[in-house]
Amino acid sequence: MCHVPAILIVLLILVVPARAAPPQLTELSSLESVQKWMYGYRAKPEPGRLPEAIRALNQLGALKDPETARI
């Protein structure tokens, strides 16, 4: 019976870091892919991907100039 809490702790240690990992920029790696995600947002809302989209736009330089930052 003493091993059950130890096993639970080990399982939690293995599972928690996997869930806390930041999302990878896989799909949203180009301006076109971010635009496609934005246009499809109403049909398939994914609010958790907004930070990924903003990071991608920032890395692509799409947010530098306020005049040209609109999509």
Backbone hydrogen bonds in HBPLUS format (Angstrom, degrees):
<---DONOR---> <-ACCEPTOR-->    atom                        ^
c    i                          cat <-CA-CA->   ^        H-A-AA   ^      H-
h    n   atom  resd res      DA  || num        DHA   H-A  angle D-A-AA Bond
n    s   type  num  typ     dist DA aas  dist angle  dist       angle   num
A0007-ILE N   A0003-HIS O   2.93 MM   4  6.12 155.7  1.99 153.4 160.0     1
A0008-LEU N   A0004-VAL O   3.01 MM   4  6.24 158.3  2.06 152.3 158.1     2
A0009-ILE N   A0005-PRO O   2.94 MM   4  6.16 155.5  2.01 148.5 154.6     3
A0010-VAL N   A0006-ALA O   3.06 MM   4  6.28 160.9  2.10 147.7 152.4     4
A0011-LEU N   A0007-ILE O   2.98 MM   4  6.20 160.2  2.02 149.1 154.5     5
A0012-LEU N   A0008-LEU O   2.97 MM   4  6.17 156.2  2.02 146.7 153.1     6
A0013-ILE N   A0009-ILE O   2.97 MM   4  6.20 154.9  2.03 148.5 155.3     7
A0014-LEU N   A0010-VAL O   3.07 MM   4  6.32 148.3  2.17 145.7 153.9     8
A0015-VAL N   A0011-LEU O   2.99 MM   4  6.15 145.5  2.11 146.2 155.5     9
A0016-VAL N   A0012-LEU O   2.98 MM   4  5.84 173.4  1.99 153.4 155.4    10
A0019-ARG N   A0015-VAL O   3.36 MM   4  6.69 146.4  2.49 149.6 158.7    11
A0019-ARG N   A0016-VAL O   3.14 MM   3  5.32 126.7  2.44 103.3 116.3    12
A0020-ALA N   A0016-VAL O   3.10 MM   4  6.29 140.6  2.26 149.4 160.9    13
A0026-THR N   A0024-GLN O   2.97 MM   2  5.57 127.1  2.26 106.1  90.6    14
A0034-VAL N   A0030-SER O   3.06 MM   4  6.39 154.8  2.12 151.8 158.6    15
A0035-GLN N   A0031-LEU O   2.97 MM   4  6.18 160.2  2.01 149.1 154.7    16
A0036-LYS N   A0032-GLU O   2.92 MM   4  6.12 156.4  1.98 145.5 152.1    17
A0037-TRP N   A0033-SER O   3.00 MM   4  6.19 155.4  2.06 141.3 147.6    18
A0038-MET N   A0034-VAL O   2.89 MM   4  6.16 156.5  1.94 149.0 155.7    19
A0039-TYR N   A0035-GLN O   2.89 MM   4  6.12 163.2  1.92 155.4 159.2    20
A0040-GLY N   A0036-LYS O   3.05 MM   4  6.19 143.1  2.19 142.4 151.8    21
A0041-TYR N   A0038-MET O   3.19 MM   3  5.13 162.6  2.22 104.2 108.7    22
A0044-LYS N   A0040-GLY O   3.03 MM   4  6.19 153.3  2.10 152.4 160.8    23
A0049-ARG N   A0046-GLU O   3.04 MM   3  5.74 164.7  2.06 122.6 127.4    24
A0050-LEU N   A0047-PRO O   3.26 MM   3  5.50 166.8  2.28 109.3 113.3    25
A0053-ALA N   A0049-ARG O   2.96 MM   4  6.28 152.4  2.04 152.8 161.2    26
A0054-ILE N   A0050-LEU O   2.93 MM   4  6.21 162.3  1.97 160.3 164.4    27
A0055-ARG N   A0051-PRO O   2.92 MM   4  6.10 161.6  1.96 148.0 153.2    28
A0056-ALA N   A0052-GLU O   2.97 MM   4  6.15 157.2  2.03 144.2 150.5    29
A0057-LEU N   A0053-ALA O   2.91 MM   4  6.17 163.4  1.94 151.3 155.6    30
A0058-ASN N   A0054-ILE O   2.88 MM   4  6.06 155.3  1.94 148.4 155.6    31
A0059-GLN N   A0055-ARG O   2.86 MM   4  6.08 161.5  1.89 151.7 156.5    32
A0060-LEU N   A0056-ALA O   2.91 MM   4  6.07 144.8  2.04 146.6 156.4    33
A0062-ALA N   A0057-LEU O   2.94 MM   5  5.23 147.2  2.05 164.0 161.1    34
A0061-GLY N   A0058-ASN O   3.09 MM   3  5.14 154.2  2.16 101.2 109.2    35
A0068-THR N   A0065-ASP O   3.07 MM   3  5.48 130.3  2.32 109.8 121.9    36
A0069-ALA N   A0065-ASP O   2.92 MM   4  5.79 111.9  2.40 149.3 167.7    37
